[in-house]
Amino acid sequence: MLPPPETLRVHSPRVACDGASDIPGGAALGHPRVWLQIDEEGYVDCGYCDRRFVLIGGVADHADQASLPDHAAGASA
């Protein structure tokens, strides 16, 4: 398995992703904003950009991210 292109550790189980919030030029370079919910797996992947969000202190925190399968469940517009 390949690791996700970018992994962000977050404090909240509900996160928003637009694919470009940290890129100069902003949302024009990203994708529509989606809200993602981290469940008992401890992480969630954005269905647009594959950015992975890992809950700090959750079961996936400090795990080998390349060994975890894609987990895009919980995405909503």
N, C-alpha and C positions, 0 to 999 in steps of 0.2 A: 504494500500500500504506500501511496505517496502522502506526505504530510499536507495539511491544508495550506493554501498560499499565505495566509496570515492568521495568527491566533491572538485574540485579545482576552485578557483576564478581566472579568467584571465583577462588581459587588452585588448587582441586582439580577434576579432570574428573568426579568423582562427587559429586553434591549431593543433598540431600533438600529437598523442598518440602511444606509443609502449608498454604500459602496464608495463614497468619496468625501466623507465628512472631514477627513484629515488631509485632503489634497487641495492645493491652491486652485481656485476655480470652482470648487465645491460641487454641488449636485448636478451641474451641467455635464460633468464627466462621469457620474455614477449611474445609479439605477433608482427606480421608484423606492421611496422609503417603505420598509416593511418592519413590522414588530415581530419579534421572536421570543418564545418562551422556553427557558431552560427547564427541563424536567428532571426526573430522578437519575437520568444518565449523567447529569452534571455539565452538559455542553449542548450546543446547537449550532448548526451550520446555516449560513445564509444561502438560500436557493438560487440567488442571482450571482453573487460574487465568490461564493465558497468561503468567505471569511468565517472563522470559527470563534465562537464566544464561549469561554469556559468560566464557570462560576467559581470565584475564589473560595476555597475551603470545601468545595464540592468533591464528589468522587472522582472526577476527571482532572482535578487540579493536580499539577505536577506529574501527570501520566504521560507516557510516550504518545504524543498526538498522532504519530504515523501509524500506530497500532489500533487506533479507534476508527470504527467505520463512520461513513458519512451519516449525519443525523440532522436532517432538515425538518423534522416534524415540529409542529407548533407554529409554523410561519403563518402570518395573517397580514392582510393589507391594511 
